[in-house]
């Protein structure tokens, strides 16, 4: 889907954008199947299982904060 949003006029443009996507996919985007690690972290052995606990804690905290923010921005008609 990502490529369809781009103007791919020639093969060099395609190579550039696909290369950038592969770089992001492998080194920036955490994957749930890898317990939050990127493929590069797993391949190089840089992923520590303790990092998953930190990520889970941050996710849980974000959910609590988001719920509080949503409740505070309520119009008042809905029950809390």
NORRATA-V946445 format. One line per field, one symbol per residue. ss: DSSP state (H for helix, E for strand, - for the rest). phi: phi as a letter, one per 30 degrees, with the letter a starting at -180 (. if undefined). psi: psi as a letter, one per 20 degrees, with the letter a starting at -180 (. if undefined). Layout:
ss: ???
phi: ???
psi: ???
//
This chain:
ss: --HHH-----HHHHHHHHHHHHHHHHH---EHHH--E-HHHHHH----HHHHHHHHHHHHHHHHHHHHHHHH--------
phi: .ddddcdcdaddddedddddddddedcccdcddchjddedddddicdcedddddddddddddddddddddddcddjdddd
psi: hghiiqonhrhhggggggggggggghihoqphhjkirqhggggikipphhhhggggghggghgghggggghhjqiihqq.
//
